[in-house]
């Protein structure tokens, strides 16, 4: 088991190295001269050269990458071109709203999707099963921003039950905090709930056809015990895998959701940085998102040691 854990941890190192190389190359892959784009149409050649020097574009590619990578390893993500603030400071100012939104969405999706998938598998072929599958198809089909605008119109503008936009820090109290996250979490979690529910149903159907489930029934085990203690435990590996993969949906969806509900998180920071061509900020945020995604998938891989008894070495 420990050999498996060590191998998985070491495997993340080249992955992050490749991600870092790609993120750094964004500056060079962008069309045209990045310095001229940032400087604008009214800039003088001196202004363009000054920006080129600040971005390191006047140095060789590998030299610049080595210097950038060394700064990253020392916790320096660079400095914003437009605000002159350290990128790490800007990220730290915006991380709470995004982290709160992702955690609430994740908890909401898991608590709804797994019971839905289990019940759909138990009631296979019934109206309940068809309803769950119809919801899953709808969740995949409707874009996040459409769901967001619809929820904001109904529950915020028409019924006036919840705030339409903004974010309240957790330090101001739990209820003001969660009140601002309910609609964004539902909008962002729709596709995530659909994904987990479908995988849970498919995996549970496979497990429920196994011999040990029939043996448990023959011994008089209750339906709840069979579903949640015997079947769900053995179906956990694919479900946990999908939960980890779905983090990418949360990261990508957070950008749209924060824009719809005016949440001042990392998604809004990314959009603003793209519009202003603030490349250091773009690089820093993408690198952070990539690190989080790799870390979550590493934790998912390590969790297999708890759910899969075959992993011993």
N, C-alpha and C positions, 0 to 999 in steps of 0.2 A: 504493500500500500504506500509506504513512504517513497519507494522508488517511483511510483506513478505520480505522486504529488510533486516530487522534485523535477521529473521530466516535464510536467505541465507548466511549472513555474519557469523553467529554463526556456521552454518553447515560446513564451511571451516576449522574450528579449529580442529575437530577430523580427518578430511581428511589429513591435513598437519601433524598431529601427527603420523598417520599411515605411511605416506610417509617417515617421518623422521626416524621412527623405521626400515622401510625396507631399506632405504639408509644406515643407520648405520650397519645393519646386513649384508650388502654386504661383509664386511671385514671377517665376520665369515662364510659366505656361500661359499666363494671361496674354491676351492679344495686344499688340502694340508695345510701346515703351511705358512700363508702369509709372516711371517718374514723370513722363509727360502727361499721362492720364491724371495723375494725382495733382500735378501743378495747375492743370486747367489751360484753357485756350489763351488766356491773357498773360501767361507766365513768360518771363524772359529766359533765354538760354542759361543764364546764371542760376535762376531759380530751379530749372530742371536739373542742372548739374549738382546743385546743393542737395536736392532730394535724392538724386542717384547716390551721392556720397553717404547720406544718412541711412539709406536702405542697403548700402554695401554693394550696389550694382556695378561699382567701378572696380571691384576686386574679382579675382577668378571664382568660378562657381564652387569648386571644392573647398577653397580657402574660406569662403563665406559660410558654407554649410558646416565646416568644422567649427568655426567660431560660434555659429548659431547653436549648434548641438551642445557645445561646451557650456554656453550660457543657459541653455535649457536644463542641463544636468545640475547646474548651480541655482536653479529656481528663478532665473531671469528670462521672462518671456518677451522682453523687448519693451519698447515705448511707443505709445500711440502717436501717429503722425499729426493728428488734429487736436488732441487734448494735451499732449505732452505728459500724460500720466503713464506710469508703468502698467503694462497690460495685466499683470498679476493683480494689481490694485483694482482695476476696472472689473476684472472677473470676480474678485472677492466681494465687490459691492453688489454684484448681480446674481451671485450663486444661490442665495437663499430662496428667492422666488422660484427659480427653475427646479432646485432640489425639492422644495415643498410640493410643487406641481407633480413631479415625477413620482415621489413617494406616495402621495395621495392617489394618483392614478393607478399605480401598481397595486396598492392595497385594495382599491375598489375593484379593479379588474380581476384579481385573483379570487377575492371573496364572492364575486358574482359568477365568473366564468366556470370555475371548477365545479361548483354545485350544479350549474346548468348542464355542463357536459355529462356529469354523472347521472343526473335524472334523465337526460335524453337517451343515454345508453340503456338505462334501466327500462324506460318506456319506449323502446325502439319500435318504430312503425306507427306510433300513436300520434294523436294531435299534438301532444306536448313535444314529442321529438320533432315533428314538422315545424312547430313554432320556433323551437330553438335553432333549427337549421335555417329557417327563413330570416331570423334575426342575424345569424352569422353572415348570410349572404348580403343582407342590408348593411351590416357593419363594414364589410369589405368594399361595398359599392359607393357609399356616400362619402364624399371628401370631408376631412376634418373641419375645414372652414365653413362648409355648408351647415354641418351640425352645430357648430359654434354660433353662427349667426341666427339659426333657428331657435336655439336654446335661449340666447340673449333676448331675442324678440318676445318669446312667450313668457319666460320666467322673470325677466328683468324689466322689459318695457311694458308689456301688457298686464301681467299679474303683480309686478313690483314686489316679488318675494326675495330676490337676491340681487346683489350689485351687478351692474352690467360690465364693469371694467375696474382695473386697478388691483392693488395687492396690499394687504395689511400684514405686517411682520408678526411672527409668532410671539414676540416679546410683548405685543399689545393685547394678548389674550387668545385663548384657543378658538372661541366662537367667532370673533371677527376674522381670525386667520382662515378658518375652514370655510366661512361664509363666502369669501372671495375665491375659493378654489373649487367649489362644488361644480359649477357650470363648466369651467375649463377642464376639470378632471373627467367629467362625463363626455365632453366633446372629444378629448384626446383618447379616452379609454375605450371608445366604441369599437374601433378596429382591433384593439388589443383583446377585448373581451371576446370578440368573434373568433379570433385566432385561437385563443386558449380553449374556448368552449368546443370548437371543432376537433382539435387535437385530443382533448380529454374524452370526448365521445368516441372517437375512432379507437383510441387506446383502450378505453374501458370495454368496448365491444369485443376486442380481441382477447382481453384478459378474462372476461366473463364466460368465454367459451372454453376455458381451460379445464382440465380434469380436477384440479384441486378446488375449484369453485363448486363443481358438482359434488365433490366429497364434502365440502363445508355445508352445502345444503342438505345432503343426506344425513349429516350429523345433527341437523336441527338448528344450525346457526341462523340468527335473525337476518332479515334483509338489510337492515342498516349496518350490521356487523360485516356482512359479506361485501357490501358496496364500499364502505369507507375503511375497514380494517384489512380486508383481504385483497380486494380488487384494486382499490385506489393506491395502496402502498406499492403494489407490483407494477402499476402503470405510471409511477411517479417519474421515472427517468425521462421518457419522451416529453412529459409535461414540463418538467423542470428545464429541459433543453429549450423548449419553445418560449418559456418565460424569459430565459436569458437572451435568446435571439430577438425577442420582442422589445428589448431595451432600445434597439436601433429605431423601432417605430416611435418610441417615446421621445428619443432625442430629435428625430426628424420632425415629428409632430409638434414638439414643443415650440419650434420656431414659428409655425403657423398659428398655433393656439395663443401664444403670447402676443402675437400681432393682433389677433381678433379681439382679445380681451384686454389689451393694453397692459399686460403684465411686464414690469421692468426687469426681466430676467436675461439669461444668456441668449435666448432666442432673439429677443429684441435687439440686444447688443450686436448679435451676428448680422441681422438685417441692416441695422444702421451702419455697421462697419463696411458691409458690401456696397451699400449705396454711396458711401464716401470714399471707397477704395482704400480703406485703412488696413493695409495688408498685415502689419504686425498683430493687430487685434484679431483679424480673420484667422491667421495662423495659430494664435494662442488658443482661441476658442475651439477650433477644429481639433487641435492637438489634445485639448482637455477632453472633448467629447470622445475622441478615439481612445484615449487612455481609459476612460470610464467604461466604454464598451468592451475593451479587451479585459479589463479587470473583472467586470461582471461575468463574462464568459469563462474566465479562469475560475471564479468562485463556483460557477455552475459545474465545471469539470471536476473540481475538487469535491463537490457535493455528491458525485457519483459514488464516492467511497462509503457514503451513508445509505444510499438506496440500492446499490448494485453489489450483492455479496460476491460476485465473481472477481471483483477487483481486489486482489490480495497482494500483488507484487508490482 
